[in-house]
Amino acid sequence: MLHPETLEAYRRMTPSERLRLTLEMTTANTPYLFLGTPEQVDRKFELLRRQNDERNRNMLEGLARTRIPT
């Protein structure tokens, strides 16, 4: 969990500032995804896939709850 002051700093950023920060962090950390044995790299990417699937599932469930019945 992020510190409340850090969250507030992110909230004050413009969308372009947040995107720039995201791209900088992605560029800086991407090489580390490929460090390790092939099995370790496979496990890292499998974990990322599971986390992304869970995030997508949660977003879809949230959207489904907001639908207005017709």
PDB file of N, CA, C and O in Angstrom:
ATOM      1  N   MET A   1       0.840  -1.179   0.000  1.00  0.00           N
ATOM      2  CA  MET A   1       0.000   0.000   0.000  1.00  0.00           C
ATOM      3  C   MET A   1       0.884   1.242   0.000  1.00  0.00           C
ATOM      4  O   MET A   1       1.910   1.292   0.679  1.00  0.00           O
ATOM      5  N   LEU A   2       0.473   2.228  -0.764  1.00  0.00           N
ATOM      6  CA  LEU A   2       1.251   3.451  -0.860  1.00  0.00           C
ATOM      7  C   LEU A   2       0.929   4.387   0.299  1.00  0.00           C
ATOM      8  O   LEU A   2      -0.179   4.391   0.834  1.00  0.00           O
ATOM      9  N   HIS A   3       1.920   5.168   0.663  1.00  0.00           N
ATOM     10  CA  HIS A   3       1.757   6.152   1.721  1.00  0.00           C
ATOM     11  C   HIS A   3       0.738   7.197   1.269  1.00  0.00           C
ATOM     12  O   HIS A   3       0.715   7.558   0.093  1.00  0.00           O
ATOM     13  N   PRO A   4      -0.102   7.689   2.176  1.00  0.00           N
ATOM     14  CA  PRO A   4      -1.120   8.684   1.800  1.00  0.00           C
ATOM     15  C   PRO A   4      -0.539   9.916   1.100  1.00  0.00           C
ATOM     16  O   PRO A   4      -1.167  10.463   0.193  1.00  0.00           O
ATOM     17  N   GLU A   5       0.654  10.357   1.513  1.00  0.00           N
ATOM     18  CA  GLU A   5       1.265  11.523   0.864  1.00  0.00           C
ATOM     19  C   GLU A   5       1.641  11.204  -0.586  1.00  0.00           C
ATOM     20  O   GLU A   5       1.519  12.057  -1.465  1.00  0.00           O
ATOM     21  N   THR A   6       2.094   9.982  -0.826  1.00  0.00           N
ATOM     22  CA  THR A   6       2.437   9.572  -2.187  1.00  0.00           C
ATOM     23  C   THR A   6       1.183   9.536  -3.046  1.00  0.00           C
ATOM     24  O   THR A   6       1.192  10.012  -4.181  1.00  0.00           O
ATOM     25  N   LEU A   7       0.111   8.975  -2.513  1.00  0.00           N
ATOM     26  CA  LEU A   7      -1.157   8.943  -3.250  1.00  0.00           C
ATOM     27  C   LEU A   7      -1.634  10.347  -3.587  1.00  0.00           C
ATOM     28  O   LEU A   7      -2.106  10.593  -4.698  1.00  0.00           O
ATOM     29  N   GLU A   8      -1.517  11.260  -2.646  1.00  0.00           N
ATOM     30  CA  GLU A   8      -1.945  12.637  -2.885  1.00  0.00           C
ATOM     31  C   GLU A   8      -1.086  13.288  -3.966  1.00  0.00           C
ATOM     32  O   GLU A   8      -1.599  14.040  -4.795  1.00  0.00           O
ATOM     33  N   ALA A   9       0.211  13.008  -3.965  1.00  0.00           N
ATOM     34  CA  ALA A   9       1.096  13.553  -5.006  1.00  0.00           C
ATOM     35  C   ALA A   9       0.676  13.023  -6.374  1.00  0.00           C
ATOM     36  O   ALA A   9       0.658  13.777  -7.347  1.00  0.00           O
ATOM     37  N   TYR A  10       0.342  11.748  -6.461  1.00  0.00           N
ATOM     38  CA  TYR A  10      -0.127  11.178  -7.728  1.00  0.00           C
ATOM     39  C   TYR A  10      -1.438  11.824  -8.162  1.00  0.00           C
ATOM     40  O   TYR A  10      -1.633  12.076  -9.351  1.00  0.00           O
ATOM     41  N   ARG A  11      -2.329  12.092  -7.230  1.00  0.00           N
ATOM     42  CA  ARG A  11      -3.614  12.721  -7.563  1.00  0.00           C
ATOM     43  C   ARG A  11      -3.428  14.129  -8.121  1.00  0.00           C
ATOM     44  O   ARG A  11      -4.194  14.574  -8.975  1.00  0.00           O
ATOM     45  N   ARG A  12      -2.398  14.827  -7.628  1.00  0.00           N
ATOM     46  CA  ARG A  12      -2.150  16.193  -8.092  1.00  0.00           C
ATOM     47  C   ARG A  12      -1.482  16.226  -9.470  1.00  0.00           C
ATOM     48  O   ARG A  12      -1.480  17.266 -10.128  1.00  0.00           O
ATOM     49  N   MET A  13      -0.918  15.101  -9.911  1.00  0.00           N
ATOM     50  CA  MET A  13      -0.258  15.054 -11.218  1.00  0.00           C
ATOM     51  C   MET A  13      -1.292  15.147 -12.339  1.00  0.00           C
ATOM     52  O   MET A  13      -2.439  14.724 -12.201  1.00  0.00           O
ATOM     53  N   THR A  14      -0.842  15.712 -13.439  1.00  0.00           N
ATOM     54  CA  THR A  14      -1.683  15.716 -14.628  1.00  0.00           C
ATOM     55  C   THR A  14      -1.617  14.317 -15.248  1.00  0.00           C
ATOM     56  O   THR A  14      -0.700  13.552 -14.951  1.00  0.00           O
ATOM     57  N   PRO A  15      -2.580  13.982 -16.103  1.00  0.00           N
ATOM     58  CA  PRO A  15      -2.507  12.676 -16.766  1.00  0.00           C
ATOM     59  C   PRO A  15      -1.194  12.473 -17.531  1.00  0.00           C
ATOM     60  O   PRO A  15      -0.648  11.369 -17.534  1.00  0.00           O
ATOM     61  N   SER A  16      -0.687  13.517 -18.174  1.00  0.00           N
ATOM     62  CA  SER A  16       0.568  13.364 -18.918  1.00  0.00           C
ATOM     63  C   SER A  16       1.748  13.119 -17.973  1.00  0.00           C
ATOM     64  O   SER A  16       2.669  12.381 -18.323  1.00  0.00           O
ATOM     65  N   GLU A  17       1.734  13.717 -16.795  1.00  0.00           N
ATOM     66  CA  GLU A  17       2.799  13.458 -15.816  1.00  0.00           C
ATOM     67  C   GLU A  17       2.737  12.021 -15.309  1.00  0.00           C
ATOM     68  O   GLU A  17       3.771  11.372 -15.148  1.00  0.00           O
ATOM     69  N   ARG A  18       1.525  11.521 -15.056  1.00  0.00           N
ATOM     70  CA  ARG A  18       1.389  10.136 -14.603  1.00  0.00           C
ATOM     71  C   ARG A  18       1.826   9.159 -15.686  1.00  0.00           C
ATOM     72  O   ARG A  18       2.469   8.151 -15.391  1.00  0.00           O
ATOM     73  N   LEU A  19       1.478   9.451 -16.944  1.00  0.00           N
ATOM     74  CA  LEU A  19       1.898   8.598 -18.045  1.00  0.00           C
ATOM     75  C   LEU A  19       3.417   8.604 -18.181  1.00  0.00           C
ATOM     76  O   LEU A  19       4.022   7.547 -18.359  1.00  0.00           O
ATOM     77  N   ARG A  20       4.037   9.769 -18.099  1.00  0.00           N
ATOM     78  CA  ARG A  20       5.492   9.855 -18.186  1.00  0.00           C
ATOM     79  C   ARG A  20       6.144   9.028 -17.092  1.00  0.00           C
ATOM     80  O   ARG A  20       7.095   8.291 -17.354  1.00  0.00           O
ATOM     81  N   LEU A  21       5.647   9.143 -15.872  1.00  0.00           N
ATOM     82  CA  LEU A  21       6.182   8.371 -14.751  1.00  0.00           C
ATOM     83  C   LEU A  21       6.022   6.870 -14.996  1.00  0.00           C
ATOM     84  O   LEU A  21       6.944   6.094 -14.744  1.00  0.00           O
ATOM     85  N   THR A  22       4.861   6.471 -15.484  1.00  0.00           N
ATOM     86  CA  THR A  22       4.602   5.062 -15.785  1.00  0.00           C
ATOM     87  C   THR A  22       5.574   4.536 -16.834  1.00  0.00           C
ATOM     88  O   THR A  22       6.148   3.458 -16.675  1.00  0.00           O
ATOM     89  N   LEU A  23       5.756   5.305 -17.907  1.00  0.00           N
ATOM     90  CA  LEU A  23       6.656   4.870 -18.976  1.00  0.00           C
ATOM     91  C   LEU A  23       8.105   4.807 -18.501  1.00  0.00           C
ATOM     92  O   LEU A  23       8.847   3.908 -18.894  1.00  0.00           O
ATOM     93  N   GLU A  24       8.511   5.753 -17.661  1.00  0.00           N
ATOM     94  CA  GLU A  24       9.876   5.720 -17.112  1.00  0.00           C
ATOM     95  C   GLU A  24      10.084   4.476 -16.252  1.00  0.00           C
ATOM     96  O   GLU A  24      11.111   3.806 -16.360  1.00  0.00           O
ATOM     97  N   MET A  25       9.114   4.172 -15.403  1.00  0.00           N
ATOM     98  CA  MET A  25       9.247   3.002 -14.541  1.00  0.00           C
ATOM     99  C   MET A  25       9.235   1.716 -15.360  1.00  0.00           C
ATOM    100  O   MET A  25       9.974   0.779 -15.058  1.00  0.00           O
ATOM    101  N   THR A  26       8.404   1.668 -16.390  1.00  0.00           N
ATOM    102  CA  THR A  26       8.345   0.484 -17.257  1.00  0.00           C
ATOM    103  C   THR A  26       9.686   0.282 -17.958  1.00  0.00           C
ATOM    104  O   THR A  26      10.214  -0.829 -17.993  1.00  0.00           O
ATOM    105  N   THR A  27      10.228   1.356 -18.513  1.00  0.00           N
ATOM    106  CA  THR A  27      11.513   1.273 -19.211  1.00  0.00           C
ATOM    107  C   THR A  27      12.627   0.834 -18.261  1.00  0.00           C
ATOM    108  O   THR A  27      13.469   0.015 -18.629  1.00  0.00           O
ATOM    109  N   ALA A  28      12.632   1.369 -17.059  1.00  0.00           N
ATOM    110  CA  ALA A  28      13.687   1.047 -16.101  1.00  0.00           C
ATOM    111  C   ALA A  28      13.609  -0.396 -15.611  1.00  0.00           C
ATOM    112  O   ALA A  28      14.639  -1.002 -15.312  1.00  0.00           O
ATOM    113  N   ASN A  29      12.404  -0.952 -15.525  1.00  0.00           N
ATOM    114  CA  ASN A  29      12.247  -2.268 -14.909  1.00  0.00           C
ATOM    115  C   ASN A  29      12.059  -3.425 -15.880  1.00  0.00           C
ATOM    116  O   ASN A  29      12.154  -4.583 -15.474  1.00  0.00           O
ATOM    117  N   THR A  30      11.798  -3.145 -17.139  1.00  0.00           N
ATOM    118  CA  THR A  30      11.581  -4.219 -18.117  1.00  0.00           C
ATOM    119  C   THR A  30      12.745  -5.198 -18.205  1.00  0.00           C
ATOM    120  O   THR A  30      12.500  -6.402 -18.276  1.00  0.00           O
ATOM    121  N   PRO A  31      13.995  -4.748 -18.204  1.00  0.00           N
ATOM    122  CA  PRO A  31      15.101  -5.719 -18.318  1.00  0.00           C
ATOM    123  C   PRO A  31      15.093  -6.778 -17.207  1.00  0.00           C
ATOM    124  O   PRO A  31      15.536  -7.904 -17.428  1.00  0.00           O
ATOM    125  N   TYR A  32      14.602  -6.431 -16.037  1.00  0.00           N
ATOM    126  CA  TYR A  32      14.598  -7.374 -14.920  1.00  0.00           C
ATOM    127  C   TYR A  32      13.614  -8.523 -15.128  1.00  0.00           C
ATOM    128  O   TYR A  32      13.748  -9.577 -14.506  1.00  0.00           O
ATOM    129  N   LEU A  33      12.629  -8.323 -15.999  1.00  0.00           N
ATOM    130  CA  LEU A  33      11.693  -9.409 -16.283  1.00  0.00           C
ATOM    131  C   LEU A  33      12.398 -10.594 -16.925  1.00  0.00           C
ATOM    132  O   LEU A  33      11.951 -11.733 -16.793  1.00  0.00           O
ATOM    133  N   PHE A  34      13.485 -10.332 -17.610  1.00  0.00           N
ATOM    134  CA  PHE A  34      14.158 -11.374 -18.372  1.00  0.00           C
ATOM    135  C   PHE A  34      15.386 -11.937 -17.670  1.00  0.00           C
ATOM    136  O   PHE A  34      16.104 -12.754 -18.248  1.00  0.00           O
ATOM    137  N   LEU A  35      15.640 -11.518 -16.439  1.00  0.00           N
ATOM    138  CA  LEU A  35      16.762 -12.063 -15.677  1.00  0.00           C
ATOM    139  C   LEU A  35      16.363 -13.398 -15.041  1.00  0.00           C
ATOM    140  O   LEU A  35      15.232 -13.569 -14.587  1.00  0.00           O
ATOM    141  N   GLY A  36      17.301 -14.325 -15.017  1.00  0.00           N
ATOM    142  CA  GLY A  36      17.038 -15.618 -14.388  1.00  0.00           C
ATOM    143  C   GLY A  36      17.000 -16.728 -15.413  1.00  0.00           C
ATOM    144  O   GLY A  36      17.209 -16.516 -16.607  1.00  0.00           O
ATOM    145  N   THR A  37      16.729 -17.915 -14.912  1.00  0.00           N
ATOM    146  CA  THR A  37      16.640 -19.078 -15.787  1.00  0.00           C
ATOM    147  C   THR A  37      15.365 -18.974 -16.625  1.00  0.00           C
ATOM    148  O   THR A  37      14.463 -18.208 -16.285  1.00  0.00           O
ATOM    149  N   PRO A  38      15.284 -19.733 -17.707  1.00  0.00           N
ATOM    150  CA  PRO A  38      14.050 -19.705 -18.503  1.00  0.00           C
ATOM    151  C   PRO A  38      12.810 -20.052 -17.666  1.00  0.00           C
ATOM    152  O   PRO A  38      11.730 -19.510 -17.898  1.00  0.00           O
ATOM    153  N   GLU A  39      12.970 -20.948 -16.704  1.00  0.00           N
ATOM    154  CA  GLU A  39      11.836 -21.313 -15.835  1.00  0.00           C
ATOM    155  C   GLU A  39      11.419 -20.135 -14.963  1.00  0.00           C
ATOM    156  O   GLU A  39      10.228 -19.897 -14.765  1.00  0.00           O
ATOM    157  N   GLN A  40      12.397 -19.399 -14.443  1.00  0.00           N
ATOM    158  CA  GLN A  40      12.077 -18.239 -13.614  1.00  0.00           C
ATOM    159  C   GLN A  40      11.375 -17.158 -14.443  1.00  0.00           C
ATOM    160  O   GLN A  40      10.412 -16.543 -13.986  1.00  0.00           O
ATOM    161  N   VAL A  41      11.865 -16.936 -15.655  1.00  0.00           N
ATOM    162  CA  VAL A  41      11.240 -15.940 -16.539  1.00  0.00           C
ATOM    163  C   VAL A  41       9.805 -16.357 -16.854  1.00  0.00           C
ATOM    164  O   VAL A  41       8.892 -15.532 -16.825  1.00  0.00           O
ATOM    165  N   ASP A  42       9.610 -17.651 -17.156  1.00  0.00           N
ATOM    166  CA  ASP A  42       8.254 -18.148 -17.425  1.00  0.00           C
ATOM    167  C   ASP A  42       7.338 -17.927 -16.235  1.00  0.00           C
ATOM    168  O   ASP A  42       6.180 -17.544 -16.403  1.00  0.00           O
ATOM    169  N   ARG A  43       7.849 -18.168 -15.027  1.00  0.00           N
ATOM    170  CA  ARG A  43       7.031 -17.967 -13.822  1.00  0.00           C
ATOM    171  C   ARG A  43       6.674 -16.498 -13.631  1.00  0.00           C
ATOM    172  O   ARG A  43       5.556 -16.177 -13.228  1.00  0.00           O
ATOM    173  N   LYS A  44       7.617 -15.608 -13.918  1.00  0.00           N
ATOM    174  CA  LYS A  44       7.329 -14.173 -13.792  1.00  0.00           C
ATOM    175  C   LYS A  44       6.177 -13.770 -14.721  1.00  0.00           C
ATOM    176  O   LYS A  44       5.251 -13.067 -14.318  1.00  0.00           O
ATOM    177  N   PHE A  45       6.258 -14.238 -15.981  1.00  0.00           N
ATOM    178  CA  PHE A  45       5.226 -13.859 -16.929  1.00  0.00           C
ATOM    179  C   PHE A  45       3.891 -14.534 -16.620  1.00  0.00           C
ATOM    180  O   PHE A  45       2.834 -13.949 -16.853  1.00  0.00           O
ATOM    181  N   GLU A  46       3.932 -15.738 -16.107  1.00  0.00           N
ATOM    182  CA  GLU A  46       2.687 -16.401 -15.703  1.00  0.00           C
ATOM    183  C   GLU A  46       2.030 -15.635 -14.553  1.00  0.00           C
ATOM    184  O   GLU A  46       0.811 -15.464 -14.535  1.00  0.00           O
ATOM    185  N   LEU A  47       2.834 -15.176 -13.598  1.00  0.00           N
ATOM    186  CA  LEU A  47       2.301 -14.373 -12.493  1.00  0.00           C
ATOM    187  C   LEU A  47       1.681 -13.083 -13.030  1.00  0.00           C
ATOM    188  O   LEU A  47       0.590 -12.696 -12.611  1.00  0.00           O
ATOM    189  N   LEU A  48       2.371 -12.422 -13.951  1.00  0.00           N
ATOM    190  CA  LEU A  48       1.814 -11.198 -14.543  1.00  0.00           C
ATOM    191  C   LEU A  48       0.487 -11.475 -15.241  1.00  0.00           C
ATOM    192  O   LEU A  48      -0.460 -10.699 -15.112  1.00  0.00           O
ATOM    193  N   ARG A  49       0.417 -12.588 -15.984  1.00  0.00           N
ATOM    194  CA  ARG A  49      -0.839 -12.942 -16.664  1.00  0.00           C
ATOM    195  C   ARG A  49      -1.962 -13.178 -15.658  1.00  0.00           C
ATOM    196  O   ARG A  49      -3.083 -12.707 -15.852  1.00  0.00           O
ATOM    197  N   ARG A  50      -1.660 -13.912 -14.579  1.00  0.00           N
ATOM    198  CA  ARG A  50      -2.694 -14.167 -13.563  1.00  0.00           C
ATOM    199  C   ARG A  50      -3.164 -12.869 -12.922  1.00  0.00           C
ATOM    200  O   ARG A  50      -4.362 -12.671 -12.722  1.00  0.00           O
ATOM    201  N   GLN A  51      -2.221 -11.980 -12.597  1.00  0.00           N
ATOM    202  CA  GLN A  51      -2.592 -10.710 -11.985  1.00  0.00           C
ATOM    203  C   GLN A  51      -3.434  -9.865 -12.940  1.00  0.00           C
ATOM    204  O   GLN A  51      -4.418  -9.251 -12.526  1.00  0.00           O
ATOM    205  N   ASN A  52      -3.053  -9.832 -14.207  1.00  0.00           N
ATOM    206  CA  ASN A  52      -3.828  -9.068 -15.193  1.00  0.00           C
ATOM    207  C   ASN A  52      -5.218  -9.658 -15.366  1.00  0.00           C
ATOM    208  O   ASN A  52      -6.199  -8.919 -15.450  1.00  0.00           O
ATOM    209  N   ASP A  53      -5.315 -10.988 -15.419  1.00  0.00           N
ATOM    210  CA  ASP A  53      -6.623 -11.631 -15.547  1.00  0.00           C
ATOM    211  C   ASP A  53      -7.513 -11.290 -14.351  1.00  0.00           C
ATOM    212  O   ASP A  53      -8.698 -10.999 -14.514  1.00  0.00           O
ATOM    213  N   GLU A  54      -6.939 -11.330 -13.160  1.00  0.00           N
ATOM    214  CA  GLU A  54      -7.709 -11.005 -11.947  1.00  0.00           C
ATOM    215  C   GLU A  54      -8.170  -9.551 -11.975  1.00  0.00           C
ATOM    216  O   GLU A  54      -9.317  -9.252 -11.642  1.00  0.00           O
ATOM    217  N   ARG A  55      -7.274  -8.649 -12.373  1.00  0.00           N
ATOM    218  CA  ARG A  55      -7.635  -7.235 -12.465  1.00  0.00           C
ATOM    219  C   ARG A  55      -8.753  -7.029 -13.483  1.00  0.00           C
ATOM    220  O   ARG A  55      -9.710  -6.302 -13.217  1.00  0.00           O
ATOM    221  N   ASN A  56      -8.637  -7.661 -14.637  1.00  0.00           N
ATOM    222  CA  ASN A  56      -9.676  -7.546 -15.663  1.00  0.00           C
ATOM    223  C   ASN A  56     -11.004  -8.101 -15.173  1.00  0.00           C
ATOM    224  O   ASN A  56     -12.054  -7.503 -15.408  1.00  0.00           O
ATOM    225  N   ARG A  57     -10.964  -9.246 -14.491  1.00  0.00           N
ATOM    226  CA  ARG A  57     -12.181  -9.847 -13.956  1.00  0.00           C
ATOM    227  C   ARG A  57     -12.843  -8.898 -12.955  1.00  0.00           C
ATOM    228  O   ARG A  57     -14.060  -8.717 -12.984  1.00  0.00           O
ATOM    229  N   ASN A  58     -12.056  -8.302 -12.085  1.00  0.00           N
ATOM    230  CA  ASN A  58     -12.607  -7.372 -11.093  1.00  0.00           C
ATOM    231  C   ASN A  58     -13.236  -6.151 -11.765  1.00  0.00           C
ATOM    232  O   ASN A  58     -14.291  -5.681 -11.339  1.00  0.00           O
ATOM    233  N   MET A  59     -12.590  -5.639 -12.813  1.00  0.00           N
ATOM    234  CA  MET A  59     -13.149  -4.483 -13.516  1.00  0.00           C
ATOM    235  C   MET A  59     -14.462  -4.848 -14.201  1.00  0.00           C
ATOM    236  O   MET A  59     -15.427  -4.087 -14.149  1.00  0.00           O
ATOM    237  N   LEU A  60     -14.496  -6.011 -14.842  1.00  0.00           N
ATOM    238  CA  LEU A  60     -15.727  -6.435 -15.512  1.00  0.00           C
ATOM    239  C   LEU A  60     -16.857  -6.657 -14.521  1.00  0.00           C
ATOM    240  O   LEU A  60     -18.004  -6.303 -14.796  1.00  0.00           O
ATOM    241  N   GLU A  61     -16.541  -7.243 -13.364  1.00  0.00           N
ATOM    242  CA  GLU A  61     -17.576  -7.428 -12.338  1.00  0.00           C
ATOM    243  C   GLU A  61     -18.083  -6.084 -11.840  1.00  0.00           C
ATOM    244  O   GLU A  61     -19.282  -5.912 -11.622  1.00  0.00           O
ATOM    245  N   GLY A  62     -17.166  -5.120 -11.658  1.00  0.00           N
ATOM    246  CA  GLY A  62     -17.580  -3.791 -11.234  1.00  0.00           C
ATOM    247  C   GLY A  62     -18.462  -3.123 -12.263  1.00  0.00           C
ATOM    248  O   GLY A  62     -19.467  -2.501 -11.920  1.00  0.00           O
ATOM    249  N   LEU A  63     -18.087  -3.250 -13.531  1.00  0.00           N
ATOM    250  CA  LEU A  63     -18.918  -2.667 -14.588  1.00  0.00           C
ATOM    251  C   LEU A  63     -20.295  -3.332 -14.643  1.00  0.00           C
ATOM    252  O   LEU A  63     -21.307  -2.660 -14.846  1.00  0.00           O
ATOM    253  N   ALA A  64     -20.327  -4.633 -14.464  1.00  0.00           N
ATOM    254  CA  ALA A  64     -21.601  -5.356 -14.498  1.00  0.00           C
ATOM    255  C   ALA A  64     -22.521  -4.876 -13.371  1.00  0.00           C
ATOM    256  O   ALA A  64     -23.735  -4.806 -13.558  1.00  0.00           O
ATOM    257  N   ARG A  65     -21.965  -4.548 -12.221  1.00  0.00           N
ATOM    258  CA  ARG A  65     -22.775  -4.081 -11.099  1.00  0.00           C
ATOM    259  C   ARG A  65     -23.346  -2.691 -11.356  1.00  0.00           C
ATOM    260  O   ARG A  65     -24.350  -2.320 -10.748  1.00  0.00           O
ATOM    261  N   THR A  66     -22.727  -1.921 -12.240  1.00  0.00           N
ATOM    262  CA  THR A  66     -23.192  -0.547 -12.469  1.00  0.00           C
ATOM    263  C   THR A  66     -24.222  -0.445 -13.580  1.00  0.00           C
ATOM    264  O   THR A  66     -24.793   0.624 -13.795  1.00  0.00           O
ATOM    265  N   ARG A  67     -24.464  -1.516 -14.275  1.00  0.00           N
ATOM    266  CA  ARG A  67     -25.434  -1.486 -15.367  1.00  0.00           C
ATOM    267  C   ARG A  67     -26.835  -1.236 -14.838  1.00  0.00           C
ATOM    268  O   ARG A  67     -27.260  -1.789 -13.824  1.00  0.00           O
ATOM    269  N   ILE A  68     -27.523  -0.390 -15.560  1.00  0.00           N
ATOM    270  CA  ILE A  68     -28.904  -0.068 -15.193  1.00  0.00           C
ATOM    271  C   ILE A  68     -29.816  -1.089 -15.874  1.00  0.00           C
ATOM    272  O   ILE A  68     -29.767  -1.247 -17.093  1.00  0.00           O
ATOM    273  N   PRO A  69     -30.655  -1.787 -15.085  1.00  0.00           N
ATOM    274  CA  PRO A  69     -31.559  -2.769 -15.718  1.00  0.00           C
ATOM    275  C   PRO A  69     -32.531  -2.076 -16.658  1.00  0.00           C
ATOM    276  O   PRO A  69     -33.021  -0.985 -16.368  1.00  0.00           O
ATOM    277  N   THR A  70     -32.807  -2.721 -17.790  1.00  0.00           N
ATOM    278  CA  THR A  70     -33.751  -2.131 -18.743  1.00  0.00           C
ATOM    279  C   THR A  70     -35.021  -2.915 -18.804  1.00  0.00           C
ATOM    280  O   THR A  70     -35.930  -2.561 -19.555  1.00  0.00           O
TER     281      THR A  70
END
